[in-house]
């Protein structure tokens, strides 16, 4: 892509932006800027914006984008800042648009089974709202304090993707502000749509590089009445993961299929100050089933339990009390923070491979620890092949950390490519992973991505240097 020159913000620009917002408390610059705006959750990339603007309406976002476009000022969208690849870090400084005040649930349409929300609505708040109305929004990324706008921007997945799919499968319509400030609508409440190119799907997963989502209409389902989990210990992780394709083939598909190892469970125990309810194995599958009646669920989990035992499981533990269910899933939900708390710094890989190659990838990661002499912790979604591997710095010097990390990352992505996998299953590319995307994608695909970016954003002002951009 060509080089772009951006305007450095002046006092005059700040005054013009304050006039658009008409509320100085929502325009932050100078000493009012928090360091938090310079990084995301992982913290490996840091760059502060010149100004943070906290819009409340689509009209404000549109006016800001128009001003930025006319003056060639870079703009970075940001939700809750829970990303892990630097997508919300303003690398060219400029304007950072913090969407967290656009946090209203606008409409619940029970006839069409949709809910329309602003991008700053938190995933956990949306889930609670629809469940109170006996409805269900299935996408379930691990970070429940993330915003819906952020989930859409990364096409977030989560543990329920095995049965229900990912964020893309539940977005019916989007209101989007383009880089030039125009407001457009893609999709709507219709269930089917074959009307030209699906521009809505281009926005989903684009990490804020093509347009700013200001409203989203999401598909809902009736709320399942019952849920039961199975904790299944296996003698080895290989046996556990090799059981997953057998489960999927059985057609008794669980809502979630997670794999866990003792070393990560121990981190979670220490982090939470609570014991995991089982200690008889070093490798587990964690399965969840949902449905409308206990009988329906029992039919599925009985069949899967038998399969697991036939495949060599040590036991099948039914999570039949709220206390046990809570302790198991809280431990699983704490893995990321627990690993983070066990080291001085870390970086992550969320490669995705075909389901029948998960074990090959996990075995490779275990061997890689010795190969590059660095600690690696791994867990993930065995049911859809999405692994989360974390490289830990511990007491390495900065220089040695960078050297070993880069060597390890190169080898992981090379292996994922060999196994017909992809760079990211749900965290996105952002800035941190784009070099690996370029290595794994055909040049034609990269050219098409950059061509799409140029059509949407000819001045390259919206979230520059992310995904495929130079």
ABEGO torsion letter per residue (X at the ends): XBBBBBBBBBAAAAAAAAAAAGBAAABBBEAABBAAAABBAAGABBBBBABBBBBABAAAAAAAAAAAAAAGBBBBBBBAGABAAGAABBAAEEBBBBAAABABBABBBAAAGBBBBBAABBAAAAAAAAAAAGBBBABBBABAABBAAAAAAAGBBEAAAAAAEBAAAABABBBBBBAAGBBBBBEEABABBABEBBAAAAABGAGGAABBBABBBBBBBBBBABBBBBBBBBABAAAAAAAAAAAAAAGBBBABBBBBBAAAAAAAAAAAGBBBABAABABBBBBBBBEABAAAAAAAAAAAAAAAAAAGBABBBBBABAAAAAAAAAAAAAAAAAAAAABABBBBBBBBBBAAAAAAAAAAAAAAAAAAGBBBBBBEBAAAGBBBBBBBAEABBAAAAAAAAAAAAAAAAAAAAAAGBBABAAAEAEAAAAAAAAAABBAAAAAAAAAAAAAABAAGABGBGBEABX
